[in-house]
Amino acid sequence: AASGDEEDEDEDALGHSGEVRWHLVLCSAFGLVLLATTLAAALVIRTSGSRHAAELAAPQRALQDALCNASVVPLQALQSQPFVLPAPWDAACRGQGPNAVAPPPSAGHWPGQQNWCWNWVKHKGCKEVIASMNWHDAQERTAGLNFAPHFAVAPLEPMQNPALCEGYALGATVVAAEAEVAAASAWLASQVAVYIVSLPSETERRTFMTSRMAELGIAFEFLPGVDLREKGAYAQAKLDGVIPMEFDFQRADANGGGVAGMVGCAAAHLRAMKWIEEGGQQQPLALVLEDDVRLEDDFAVKLRRLLTDEAPCDWSVISLKSACPYGICVTPHLTRVLPDVNEPADRCRHGVNYGFYGMLYPVSSLNDLRTTLARRVWDPSVPHCLDIDVALASISDVVAYYAVPFWQKPGFLQMGGHGSTRTQNDHAQVDTTEPQVVSSVAASPSSPMLSSGVGGPFGAGGDSDYEALSGSAAQVGSAGTSASPAALAQVALGEAIAPEAFSPLAAATGIGSLRQGPGSGGIVQ
């Protein structure tokens, strides 16, 4: 009996243990199911949230990324080639042989260095018709005047791959859906800062531009132009660092025969570039307009399409309307500009890609572009390079310059009908008085101080700030060494200053006298 009871107890114990294990298994299974369900729900929530966040972020990413099209491969090993014409046109277009073409207006200045037929095509087929013809039709018009061969006989092809972009209708107005119009407007506002270069005195132009930009809902900022007709404007432009101190206006004017408008226009655009570089704008792109253009109603849509669909990612500058373009058609609306090697380098390859009507720049590379362009513009031995549009085209072998052909109508913009201030001002009287400057001088009106630049009082460092002087009062700033009013008067006159004129601090540094630097104009070292 005892042993039977023990067996029953063992069986009861075994049964109880089995039930416990069975409950544990059920609980574990339920826990696993619950855990899996929870994880699945969390995953669904997280996936849904991520998808929603991605959907919200996608438009913003699209706005940020759509500045070029990486699938449009930039052209490599670019090289501009001169025209090669068959006989007898090769001789006739150089003024030789029995059927020699009449010399163009510029032939006397550049004997033996030009293709006269090409020069005439630019005059008769582009400039005289306000750039409204593509190059095929321009040559045919010129041939009809007996200044060039017909295209079928001896084609001049300033635009390679012309079939891609020579169609006039490529500039037609775009009819876009409301959603695309809204997206393009948002893209423009977030990606492009818009500036208008304008003389403050041009009130009619400013009123016109303000009204048109308001109609389009485009925010913008006026940047002041440079009017060399105003007394002191030339000197101020040099003091501002826009025109180099060493630039010789008289020499350039003698070589170019009236350059005041060109110098003012170049200075205005280069100053605008500098202003934008240093302005800290949030948008990655800057659009600089002249004050005589009228943006089309579909401007934002066209610009967004141009960048997202057609612009290679190597671009440094895009002209939105370029007259007499030279280069290669790369997409239906975009050409890669090349220097016109049919024209002499000493003439700045003159006569193609006219106009700075609407220029688009990536801000990140604007300093490099401005520096390179300024070197070309301010060479007084090549006066035609003072035309900033011509200068930019002449260096397009080293600058990734793209342009929309002018003949695509209406395109991105049209002329406003006010005429060219640059042309009007070319022969204007200019006050070319050179600025009075002081090197290495900085300032505090209440406590004038003299300095040698960075690095403390007359310390290391060679960069100098130039400030204008008015009479004997210098606008100078603090850097550690004070000078008497008499010393300041001597600085204004460009005279040497004795050590006694300085404070004991100056004497303690062991400096001698300041000496007048080489050249004229009262420059002091």
Helices and strands as residue ranges (DSSP letters): H 2-65, H 89-92, G 107-109, H 116-122, I 123-127, H 135-144, E 159-160, G 162-164, G 168-171, H 178-191, E 192-198, H 203-216, E 221-224, H 233-239, H 249-256, H 260-279, E 285-290, E 293-295, H 299-305, I 306-310, E 317-322, E 327-331, E 334-337, G 345-347, E 358-362, G 363-365, H 366-377, G 383-386, H 388-394, E 401-405, E 413-415, H 421-425, E 437-438, E 449-450, E 467-470, E 473-474, E 481-482, H 485-493, G 499-501, H 504-509
